[in-house]
Amino acid sequence: MTVQRRLRFAAFMLCFTGLFVGVLYYVHSAFITSWNEKQLRQLAIDTVARTELAIDSATMKMSDVIVNRSTSRATVDPMAMSKALYGSSIMKNIRLETKDGTCWSYDEKNEALEQSIASAKRNRTKSPGYSLFSLGFPGWTGLGVRWQYGQDENLTEILATGGLLFAILPEQLRDSALMRLTLADGSSFASYRPERKWSTEGANLVSFDEMSAKYPITFSMRVDAAALAQWNQTVSPELAAIAVALGLGFGFLAARGVMRNTSILGELDRALASGQIQPYFQPIFDLEDRKLLGFEMLARWIKPDGTMIPPLAFIPLAESSGRIERLTMELLRQAGDQLGGLLQVQTQLKLTFNVTPDQYLTENFVESLVYNTTRFNLPHRALVVEVTERQAIADKARAAIVTSKLNDAGMRVAIDDAGTGHNGLSAIHALGANYLKIDKLFVDGVTLDRKSSELVEMLAGLATKFGMIVVAEGIETEEQITALLQLGIREGQGFVYSRPVPAATILAMATNGIATAAPKNKSRVTFLMSA
């Protein structure tokens, strides 16, 4: 490898390594961000559930305080009130109000609390007789749970709700978040604000809100987006080392692939320029009398040392790299130089060649083909354009127009490898082709199983109804020729007649009027076809 190629390889490797590590970091960051948001949403759900549980506990204890529904202050069980109060970590006090007066669990009077209860707005719950209201005075906020169990009787529990939001945030977010528990009227009964001075004006805050399905309460959390973006994003040295190692491996393989493809494309360009890619021709013959009817042009890459590169190694690359049109025209140019004179004289012969559906639908395809084949001394009446099955025909209406234009120019159209690719019967109907070429896959089976022979017979019959000539590909035995004739097929190509050969061999065949021996062992074929 030259120094220049090594430097290019190193540059590609570093680029692909950086790309891999960057994508890996992005995926990691996106996953952590999604996981963080999921955690905070779950925190909001859990906080609402914990608040609901506190209210549920308060309402259940209310029934333990009252001796009977006609209670007055004289009939309240003080021990029950004290037991309910001391048995709860969140309950601060209990207040009983009847037509005879008000009774607190603690006898001392709290004027601030009394005033807060009197001015509070009631928020009804789904349970009849129960309501919630926020309480607050300097230095304290809480929640009141009120149960009106009679016309003039109600019981109120005072809940100290500050602990509901205590230490529930992850440590990394405690200085960058705000939390509130509010009632339906918008009043707050619990809140959290970080100890540090933090101005939220102009800050980008991410919101997480959760409403209770049981009570008119909402939990709201606002988190600084910058702090949230940093949470859990630290990558450990071990993980970073693994990512870099994987990136280097990916970079090496990707760089090698790019260099290899670049090298192959360079070789392909040089081969096209130097004439290393040459046309070979496989004869098409009459199955009955074995006369030469024409030949299919195929590409062969022959290196200066005589090594032949198979078509599957470079034709797909030419298609994917946009070089297939150049390759096709170069082969047609050589074919014109080698066999143009023969085609001008022997008017019964045809030259077929492959194009992809994408080529076929290209703008000005017909005009370009007509112009170039005229320059190449190829008579249009001898040319058959075979549309391959490697791609689907994306626009069948346009394809039919192209077929019509080619016919007007004197050329004919064939559907290649019928039944094995993307287009199938729809192409037979829509394309309006002149020939149908049956793939070797089906030809192989005509003497082996009834299904294959019936399928070939169906394709042949359908093509005949559309006015198409059927050509069988890949014929290898005399038995296959006999079977195909019984199915009404008259043209074919394959090793039984000739492999793809250079133009000189085609000239010799056409000059000598070559014909092969008559078919043998017809009885065996007839037995198989009638089985």
Buried (B, 14 or more C-beta within 10 A) or exposed (E): EEEEEEEBBEEBBBBBBEBBBEEBBEEBBEEBBEEBBEBBBEBBEEBBBBBBEBBEBBBEBBEEBBEEEEBEEEEBBEEBBBBBBEEBEBBBBBBBBBEEEEBBBEEEEBEEBEEBBEEBEBBEBEEEBBBBBBBBEEEEBBBBBBBBBBEEBBBBBBBBBBBBBEEBBEEBBBEBBBBBBBBBEEBBBBBBEBEEEEEEEEEEBBEBEBEBEBBBBBBBBBBBEEBBBBBEEEBEEEEEEEBBEBBBEBBBEBBBEBBEEEEBBEBBEEBBEEEBBBBBBBBBBBBEEBEBBBBBBBBBBBEEEEEEBEBEEBBEBBBEBEBBBBBBBBBBBBBBBBBBEBBEEBEEBBBBBBBBBBBBBBEEBBEBBBEBBEEBBBBBEBBBBBBBBBBBBEEBEEBBBBBEBBBEBEBBBBBBBBBBBBBBEEBBEBBBBBBBBBBBBBBBBBBEEEEBBEBBBEBBEBBBEEEBBBBBBBBBBBBBBBBBBBBEBBBBBBEBBBEBBBBEBBBEBBEEEBBEEEBEEBEEBEEBBEE
